[in-house]
Structures are given as structure tokens and as C-alpha cells.
Amino acid sequence: MASRQRERNTRGTILLVDHDGNLHEELYGAFRPAGYEVLHVDTAEQAFEECLEREPVCVLHALTLRPSDDHSGSVRAALSSIRAIRDRFELIPIVVLRPSRTWAHAAERQALRCGGDLSVRALDIEGIVSATRRVVGRVSRRVAS
């Protein structure tokens, strides 16, 4: 009940899907003053469950879901997660958070083909906030018309 009351007092939930919580505090600080709750989950399964339960206004999805020497395995898991969210929740915008690594360019293109709406560098907090506002505004206008 307290969770539902908190949700009613916000503009909505932004779901952060990332294997580490490094961005959570910064994004919480950036979005909370604007009235958004930021929820962090570690796995694709948790992300899908939270989308079912909360219907977030936006998903911020990192391209890697778990630390691994096998980058292709963690990227495949992220791409699969983005595709599953897009297939089930076509109106929830997805902002892909890409790492600053050379292998990330091809993965970024794949993530956008899987259903990501925009791509932003993971460490660019201002860029993440700006991209999120753009895609949430786009969806709001689509739903209103």
C-alpha cells in the first residue's frame, strides 16, 4: 500500500536495468526533483517482472547485464531483454545505456534494432536525463492523441 501511495505522488517510475548500482544514485538525484521514482534491477527477469507490476514511464537499459569476460554473452542477454520488453510493452520507451568501449558500437546498433528508442553513453547523466525526457514526452503525446 505504501508503494502504491508513493507511486501516486510521483510522475511515474523510471526502471534502471544494470548489473551494478553505480548509476542509480546519480540518476535518482537527477530524476527525483522532477517527480520520478528510480527503481534499479540487476537482471532481465527482474526488469520484465517490474514492467508487468509497475508499467514504468521509461526503461533505462544498460547494454551489459552482468560482469563477464564474455562480453558477447552479457550483450546477448541485454539484447534479449530489450526485445522482450519491447514485444510485450510497446508503449514503454527504452533508452539504451551504452558503454564507452569499442565493441559497443555494433551492440548499440543491435539494441536499437531490438526495440531501443535512443542510445546514450552510460556515464553521461545529463544525456540520459535529456533522452528520457524526450522519449517520455513522445509517448505522452502519442497516448494523448
Helices and strands as residue ranges (DSSP letters): H 2-8, E 12-17, H 22-31, G 32-34, E 36-41, H 44-54, E 58-62, H 71-88, E 94-98, H 104-114, E 118-121, H 125-144
